[in-house]
Amino acid sequence: MKHVETITISVEGLHCSSCILMIEGELEDLEGVNQANGNYAQSTIRISYDPSLVEQQTLRETIQRLGYEIGK
């Protein structure tokens, strides 16, 4: 059984629900990401992932590569 962790990342620069869908899709394409769920109203992305396959830094870099900033 794989180990799954969940992280919630605050994202700045979201303009619409399409932004959320794009981020979710990119994250879910990464090996080790089980699920990514965005919340436009709260400007957050909740990600369930296997830390033995993908690091938190990779998740953050993926979001930033799409043109969004990571919030505090």
The first five atom37 places (N, CA, C, CB, O) and aatype in JSON, in Angstrom:
{
  "aatype": [12, 11, 8, 19, 6, 16, 9, 16, 9, 15, 19, 6, 7, 10, 8, 4, 15, 15, 4, 9, 10, 12, 9, 6, 7, 6, 10, 6, 3, 10, 6, 7, 19, 2, 5, 0, 2, 7, 2, 18, 0, 5, 15, 16, 9, 1, 9, 15, 18, 3, 14, 15, 10, 19, 6, 5, 5, 16, 10, 1, 6, 16, 9, 5, 1, 10, 7, 18, 6, 9, 7, 11],
  "atom_mask": [
    [1, 1, 1, 1, 1],
    [1, 1, 1, 1, 1],
    [1, 1, 1, 1, 1],
    [1, 1, 1, 1, 1],
    [1, 1, 1, 1, 1],
    [1, 1, 1, 1, 1],
    [1, 1, 1, 1, 1],
    [1, 1, 1, 1, 1],
    [1, 1, 1, 1, 1],
    [1, 1, 1, 1, 1],
    [1, 1, 1, 1, 1],
    [1, 1, 1, 1, 1],
    [1, 1, 1, 0, 1],
    [1, 1, 1, 1, 1],
    [1, 1, 1, 1, 1],
    [1, 1, 1, 1, 1],
    [1, 1, 1, 1, 1],
    [1, 1, 1, 1, 1],
    [1, 1, 1, 1, 1],
    [1, 1, 1, 1, 1],
    [1, 1, 1, 1, 1],
    [1, 1, 1, 1, 1],
    [1, 1, 1, 1, 1],
    [1, 1, 1, 1, 1],
    [1, 1, 1, 0, 1],
    [1, 1, 1, 1, 1],
    [1, 1, 1, 1, 1],
    [1, 1, 1, 1, 1],
    [1, 1, 1, 1, 1],
    [1, 1, 1, 1, 1],
    [1, 1, 1, 1, 1],
    [1, 1, 1, 0, 1],
    [1, 1, 1, 1, 1],
    [1, 1, 1, 1, 1],
    [1, 1, 1, 1, 1],
    [1, 1, 1, 1, 1],
    [1, 1, 1, 1, 1],
    [1, 1, 1, 0, 1],
    [1, 1, 1, 1, 1],
    [1, 1, 1, 1, 1],
    [1, 1, 1, 1, 1],
    [1, 1, 1, 1, 1],
    [1, 1, 1, 1, 1],
    [1, 1, 1, 1, 1],
    [1, 1, 1, 1, 1],
    [1, 1, 1, 1, 1],
    [1, 1, 1, 1, 1],
    [1, 1, 1, 1, 1],
    [1, 1, 1, 1, 1],
    [1, 1, 1, 1, 1],
    [1, 1, 1, 1, 1],
    [1, 1, 1, 1, 1],
    [1, 1, 1, 1, 1],
    [1, 1, 1, 1, 1],
    [1, 1, 1, 1, 1],
    [1, 1, 1, 1, 1],
    [1, 1, 1, 1, 1],
    [1, 1, 1, 1, 1],
    [1, 1, 1, 1, 1],
    [1, 1, 1, 1, 1],
    [1, 1, 1, 1, 1],
    [1, 1, 1, 1, 1],
    [1, 1, 1, 1, 1],
    [1, 1, 1, 1, 1],
    [1, 1, 1, 1, 1],
    [1, 1, 1, 1, 1],
    [1, 1, 1, 0, 1],
    [1, 1, 1, 1, 1],
    [1, 1, 1, 1, 1],
    [1, 1, 1, 1, 1],
    [1, 1, 1, 0, 1],
    [1, 1, 1, 1, 1]
  ],
  "atom_positions": [
    [[0.84, -1.19, 0.0], [0.0, 0.0, 0.0], [0.88, 1.25, 0.0], [-0.95, 0.0, 1.22], [1.82, 1.35, 0.79]],
    [[0.57, 2.17, -0.87], [1.37, 3.38, -0.95], [0.96, 4.39, 0.11], [1.25, 4.0, -2.34], [-0.19, 4.43, 0.57]],
    [[1.93, 5.19, 0.49], [1.71, 6.23, 1.48], [1.17, 7.47, 0.77], [3.02, 6.56, 2.27], [1.76, 7.92, -0.21]],
    [[0.07, 8.02, 1.24], [-0.52, 9.2, 0.63], [-0.54, 10.33, 1.64], [-1.95, 8.91, 0.11], [-0.94, 10.16, 2.79]],
    [[-0.08, 11.49, 1.19], [-0.15, 12.71, 1.99], [-1.02, 13.71, 1.26], [1.27, 13.29, 2.27], [-1.21, 13.62, 0.05]],
    [[-1.55, 14.66, 2.01], [-2.37, 15.72, 1.42], [-1.81, 17.06, 1.84], [-3.86, 15.58, 1.83], [-1.47, 17.27, 3.01]],
    [[-1.71, 17.96, 0.87], [-1.22, 19.31, 1.14], [-2.2, 20.29, 0.51], [0.24, 19.51, 0.58], [-2.77, 20.02, -0.55]],
    [[-2.38, 21.43, 1.15], [-3.19, 22.5, 0.58], [-2.25, 23.67, 0.31], [-4.37, 22.92, 1.53], [-1.56, 24.15, 1.21]],
    [[-2.23, 24.11, -0.95], [-1.34, 25.2, -1.37], [-2.2, 26.41, -1.74], [-0.44, 24.76, -2.57], [-3.16, 26.29, -2.5]],
    [[-1.84, 27.55, -1.2], [-2.49, 28.81, -1.55], [-1.88, 29.31, -2.86], [-2.32, 29.87, -0.41], [-0.66, 29.33, -3.03]],
    [[-2.74, 29.7, -3.8], [-2.3, 30.12, -5.12], [-2.78, 31.54, -5.4], [-2.81, 29.14, -6.21], [-3.96, 31.84, -5.22]],
    [[-1.86, 32.4, -5.83], [-2.21, 33.78, -6.17], [-2.27, 33.93, -7.69], [-1.19, 34.77, -5.55], [-1.49, 33.31, -8.41]],
    [[-3.18, 34.75, -8.16], [-3.29, 35.03, -9.58], [-4.37, 34.25, -10.3], [0.0, 0.0, 0.0], [-4.41, 34.24, -11.53]],
    [[-5.24, 33.59, -9.55], [-6.35, 32.87, -10.17], [-7.4, 33.88, -10.64], [-6.97, 31.84, -9.19], [-7.81, 34.76, -9.88]],
    [[-7.83, 33.75, -11.9], [-8.8, 34.7, -12.44], [-10.18, 34.1, -12.66], [-8.29, 35.26, -13.73], [-11.18, 34.82, -12.71]],
    [[-10.22, 32.77, -12.81], [-11.51, 32.12, -13.08], [-11.39, 30.62, -12.8], [-11.96, 32.38, -14.54], [-10.32, 30.11, -12.49]],
    [[-12.51, 29.94, -12.93], [-12.5, 28.5, -12.67], [-11.67, 27.74, -13.7], [-13.92, 27.96, -12.66], [-11.21, 26.63, -13.42]],
    [[-11.47, 28.3, -14.88], [-10.62, 27.66, -15.88], [-9.18, 27.57, -15.4], [-10.68, 28.42, -17.22], [-8.46, 26.62, -15.73]],
    [[-8.75, 28.56, -14.63], [-7.4, 28.53, -14.05], [-7.25, 27.3, -13.15], [-7.1, 29.83, -13.25], [-6.24, 26.6, -13.19]],
    [[-8.27, 27.06, -12.34], [-8.27, 25.9, -11.44], [-8.19, 24.61, -12.25], [-9.53, 25.9, -10.54], [-7.4, 23.72, -11.92]],
    [[-9.0, 24.5, -13.28], [-9.01, 23.29, -14.1], [-7.66, 23.02, -14.74], [-10.08, 23.39, -15.18], [-7.23, 21.87, -14.8]],
    [[-6.99, 24.06, -15.21], [-5.68, 23.91, -15.82], [-4.66, 23.41, -14.8], [-5.22, 25.23, -16.44], [-3.88, 22.5, -15.1]],
    [[-4.65, 23.99, -13.62], [-3.71, 23.58, -12.57], [-3.99, 22.14, -12.14], [-3.8, 24.53, -11.36], [-3.06, 21.34, -12.02]],
    [[-5.26, 21.82, -11.93], [-5.62, 20.46, -11.53], [-5.12, 19.45, -12.57], [-7.16, 20.33, -11.37], [-4.54, 18.42, -12.21]],
    [[-5.33, 19.74, -13.84], [-4.91, 18.84, -14.9], [-3.41, 18.63, -14.94], [0.0, 0.0, 0.0], [-2.94, 17.5, -15.09]],
    [[-2.67, 19.72, -14.82], [-1.2, 19.61, -14.85], [-0.68, 18.82, -13.65], [-0.57, 21.01, -14.86], [0.21, 17.98, -13.79]],
    [[-1.24, 19.08, -12.48], [-0.81, 18.35, -11.3], [-1.15, 16.87, -11.4], [-1.44, 18.95, -10.04], [-0.33, 16.02, -11.06]],
    [[-2.35, 16.56, -11.86], [-2.77, 15.16, -11.94], [-2.0, 14.38, -13.0], [-4.25, 15.09, -12.24], [-2.0, 13.15, -12.99]],
    [[-1.34, 15.08, -13.92], [-0.48, 14.42, -14.91], [0.87, 13.99, -14.32], [-0.23, 15.36, -16.09], [1.58, 13.18, -14.92]],
    [[1.21, 14.52, -13.15], [2.48, 14.16, -12.51], [2.38, 12.77, -11.89], [2.87, 15.2, -11.43], [1.38, 12.42, -11.26]],
    [[3.43, 11.98, -12.09], [3.47, 10.67, -11.44], [3.48, 10.87, -9.93], [4.72, 9.86, -11.91], [4.26, 11.67, -9.41]],
    [[2.62, 10.16, -9.25], [2.55, 10.25, -7.79], [1.42, 11.11, -7.27], [0.0, 0.0, 0.0], [1.11, 11.07, -6.08]],
    [[0.8, 11.9, -8.15], [-0.34, 12.71, -7.72], [-1.62, 11.91, -7.92], [-0.4, 14.07, -8.51], [-1.94, 11.51, -9.04]],
    [[-2.32, 11.69, -6.85], [-3.58, 10.93, -6.9], [-4.75, 11.81, -7.31], [-3.86, 10.29, -5.56], [-5.59, 11.42, -8.11]],
    [[-4.78, 13.03, -6.73], [-5.91, 13.92, -6.98], [-5.51, 15.35, -6.67], [-7.15, 13.5, -6.15], [-4.75, 15.6, -5.73]],
    [[-6.03, 16.29, -7.45], [-5.85, 17.72, -7.19], [-7.22, 18.37, -7.29], [-4.83, 18.37, -8.2], [-7.91, 18.24, -8.29]],
    [[-7.6, 19.07, -6.24], [-8.9, 19.76, -6.19], [-8.68, 21.23, -5.86], [-9.84, 19.1, -5.15], [-8.14, 21.56, -4.81]],
    [[-9.1, 22.09, -6.76], [-8.96, 23.51, -6.54], [-10.22, 24.13, -5.98], [0.0, 0.0, 0.0], [-11.33, 23.64, -6.2]],
    [[-10.03, 25.21, -5.24], [-11.14, 25.99, -4.71], [-10.9, 27.44, -5.12], [-11.27, 25.84, -3.13], [-10.09, 28.14, -4.52]],
    [[-11.62, 27.86, -6.15], [-11.43, 29.22, -6.68], [-11.74, 30.28, -5.63], [-12.32, 29.43, -7.9], [-10.99, 31.25, -5.51]],
    [[-12.81, 30.11, -4.87], [-13.21, 31.11, -3.88], [-12.15, 31.31, -2.8], [-14.53, 30.7, -3.23], [-11.96, 32.42, -2.3]],
    [[-11.45, 30.23, -2.43], [-10.42, 30.31, -1.4], [-9.02, 30.43, -1.97], [-10.5, 29.11, -0.51], [-8.06, 30.6, -1.21]],
    [[-8.88, 30.35, -3.29], [-7.59, 30.41, -3.98], [-6.62, 29.36, -3.46], [-6.97, 31.81, -3.83], [-5.47, 29.65, -3.14]],
    [[-7.11, 28.13, -3.37], [-6.28, 27.03, -2.88], [-6.4, 25.81, -3.79], [-6.66, 26.66, -1.45], [-7.39, 25.64, -4.5]],
    [[-5.37, 24.98, -3.75], [-5.36, 23.69, -4.42], [-5.02, 22.65, -3.36], [-4.34, 23.66, -5.62], [-4.0, 22.75, -2.68]],
    [[-5.87, 21.64, -3.21], [-5.64, 20.54, -2.27], [-5.16, 19.34, -3.1], [-6.95, 20.18, -1.44], [-5.84, 18.91, -4.03]],
    [[-3.99, 18.82, -2.74], [-3.35, 17.78, -3.53], [-3.09, 16.55, -2.67], [-2.04, 18.29, -4.17], [-2.48, 16.65, -1.61]],
    [[-3.55, 15.39, -3.14], [-3.22, 14.11, -2.51], [-2.14, 13.47, -3.37], [-4.5, 13.18, -2.37], [-2.31, 13.33, -4.58]],
    [[-1.04, 13.07, -2.74], [0.11, 12.57, -3.51], [0.9, 11.56, -2.7], [1.01, 13.73, -3.94], [0.77, 11.46, -1.48]],
    [[1.73, 10.82, -3.42], [2.64, 9.85, -2.81], [4.02, 10.49, -2.74], [2.67, 8.49, -3.63], [4.67, 10.67, -3.77]],
    [[4.49, 10.84, -1.53], [5.77, 11.54, -1.4], [6.98, 10.7, -1.82], [5.95, 11.97, 0.03], [8.08, 11.25, -1.98]],
    [[6.81, 9.41, -2.0], [7.92, 8.6, -2.5], [8.07, 8.74, -4.01], [7.72, 7.12, -2.12], [9.08, 8.32, -4.58]],
    [[7.06, 9.34, -4.66], [7.1, 9.51, -6.11], [7.21, 10.96, -6.57], [5.87, 8.9, -6.72], [7.73, 11.23, -7.64]],
    [[6.72, 11.89, -5.75], [6.76, 13.3, -6.12], [6.96, 14.14, -4.86], [5.46, 13.73, -6.88], [6.36, 13.86, -3.82]],
    [[7.8, 15.16, -4.96], [8.09, 16.04, -3.82], [7.16, 17.25, -3.82], [9.57, 16.49, -3.85], [6.66, 17.66, -4.87]],
    [[6.96, 17.81, -2.64], [6.14, 19.03, -2.53], [6.7, 20.15, -3.4], [6.06, 19.5, -1.07], [5.94, 20.91, -4.0]],
    [[8.01, 20.25, -3.48], [8.63, 21.3, -4.29], [8.24, 21.17, -5.76], [10.16, 21.26, -4.15], [8.02, 22.18, -6.43]],
    [[8.14, 19.95, -6.25], [7.72, 19.72, -7.64], [6.29, 20.19, -7.85], [7.85, 18.23, -8.0], [5.96, 20.75, -8.9]],
    [[5.44, 19.96, -6.86], [4.05, 20.42, -6.96], [4.01, 21.94, -7.05], [3.22, 19.94, -5.74], [3.3, 22.5, -7.89]],
    [[4.76, 22.6, -6.21], [4.81, 24.07, -6.22], [5.39, 24.6, -7.54], [5.64, 24.6, -5.03], [4.86, 25.55, -8.11]],
    [[6.46, 23.98, -8.0], [7.09, 24.41, -9.25], [6.16, 24.23, -10.44], [8.39, 23.64, -9.48], [6.18, 25.04, -11.37]],
    [[5.35, 23.2, -10.43], [4.39, 22.97, -11.5], [3.38, 24.11, -11.56], [3.66, 21.62, -11.31], [3.06, 24.61, -12.64]],
    [[2.88, 24.52, -10.41], [1.94, 25.64, -10.35], [2.61, 26.92, -10.82], [1.4, 25.82, -8.9], [2.02, 27.68, -11.6]],
    [[3.83, 27.17, -10.38], [4.55, 28.38, -10.77], [4.87, 28.38, -12.27], [5.84, 28.51, -9.96], [4.83, 29.44, -12.9]],
    [[5.18, 27.23, -12.82], [5.49, 27.14, -14.24], [4.28, 27.56, -15.1], [5.93, 25.71, -14.6], [4.44, 28.01, -16.23]],
    [[3.09, 27.4, -14.55], [1.86, 27.8, -15.25], [1.58, 29.3, -15.13], [0.68, 27.01, -14.71], [0.62, 29.79, -15.7]],
    [[2.42, 30.01, -14.38], [2.28, 31.46, -14.27], [1.62, 31.96, -13.02], [0.0, 0.0, 0.0], [1.27, 33.14, -12.93]],
    [[1.44, 31.08, -12.03], [0.8, 31.48, -10.78], [1.84, 31.54, -9.68], [-0.33, 30.51, -10.41], [2.88, 30.88, -9.73]],
    [[1.54, 32.35, -8.68], [2.42, 32.48, -7.52], [1.89, 31.64, -6.37], [2.54, 33.96, -7.1], [0.68, 31.44, -6.23]],
    [[2.8, 31.15, -5.56], [2.43, 30.41, -4.36], [2.22, 31.42, -3.24], [3.52, 29.35, -3.98], [3.1, 32.24, -2.96]],
    [[1.06, 31.36, -2.6], [0.75, 32.27, -1.51], [1.42, 31.86, -0.22], [0.0, 0.0, 0.0], [2.06, 30.81, -0.15]],
    [[1.26, 32.66, 0.78], [1.85, 32.38, 2.09], [0.94, 31.51, 2.92], [2.13, 33.67, 2.84], [1.28, 31.17, 4.05]]
  ]
}
